[in-house]
Amino acid sequence: MHSVEKFSYFVLNKKINFYQMNKILIALIISLSTLSLFSQEKKESSIKFLPHWIPQAQFAGFIMAAEKGIYKKHGLNVELLTGGPTCSSMDWLVERKTDFCAAWLSSALQFRDKNVKLINIGQLIQKSALMLIAKKGRGINTLKDLNGKKVAMWQQDFRIQPDALFKKYGLDVKAYPLSETQNIFIRDVVDVTSVMLYNEFHLLKNSGYDEGDLVIFRFQDYDLNFPEDGIFVLEDFYSKNEEVCKTFVNATLEGWQYAFNHEEETLQLVKKYLTKAKYAANEVHQRWMLRQMKILYQPSEGQKIGELRESDFNNVVKTLKESGYIKQNILYNEFYRSPYEKP
């Protein structure tokens, strides 16, 4: 017979005195409290997350959600894995070395095209940070002036938008491979170079280039806006852990809000993570990066932060198909799960 049933039995039959009743009540309360605590402990989910690059301010929201106990508050025990040039976040997700990863939308779509059942559960960077930069002194003032010019570009996903731009406007450029530095641009080997707004663009400014002496070509201005950093998960994991997935995204968004509102504290913790991973931590550069993230994360009118806009998605799919990067017609409703829909 259970404790509650015993209690009811004794009360109904008047076989215990008031003192005994109090003892039983106290025992029941302790028992129920222990059971409640055990249930709460069992609810905490242990998961892993891998960013697609080093732990810089580009991923400050994840860092702050972990460091400030935001994940814990939402019942998540999150292990932040260290990303970088030697580990592909997409490959790690496919190999199930991580439960969640950050990656560019264009990268994830190419994996999906190869029948890897992954989905987007949160779109963080809404505006393309990739840009082309030219020196006005090289006779470049408008887009058509790029025709016949030497253009430095990174490979793989970083080539998709430039190549699409040149094709769209009938431009014939001389492509040069771009390394981790901007030396070939600084030394005038090329006329145009590729930069990320939050990274290389700032480094060029710090190298002595005045913004007024540069011409900036933003892909979003030419109907080639590619949302970049998103949160991805395998579809079968999502099906079994939908509530955990939505909680992770929303807790991460809370971490980003904290990061934007507490800049100094955030920069110190980013520095800690960079140092631990044995990377240089330039506070001025990380401050620039964090502030640019705040701009890039802002959604369009009528859109919530963290949502993937269907028109942006369709535009990326269209460009990838036309450029030969994917073959399948990937559908928005099959690829994206909103973090705001209840499980």
ABEGO torsion letter per residue (X at the ends): XBAAAAAAAAAAAGABBAAAAAAAAAAAAAAAAAAAAAAAAAABBBBBBBBABBBBAAAAAAAAAAAAGAAAAAGBBBBBBBBEAABBAAAAAAAGABABBBBBAAAAAAAAAAGBBBBBABBABABBABBBBBBAAAGBABAAAABGBBBBBBBEAAAAAAAAAAAAAGBBBBBBBBBABAAAAAAGABABBBBBAABAAAAAAAAGBBAAABBBBBAAAAGABBBBBBBBBBAAAAAAAAAAAAAAAAAAAAAAAAAAABAAAAAAAAAAAAAAAGBBBBAAAAAAAAAAAAAAABBBBGBBBGBBBAAAAAAAAAAAAAAGABABBBBAAAABBBAABBX
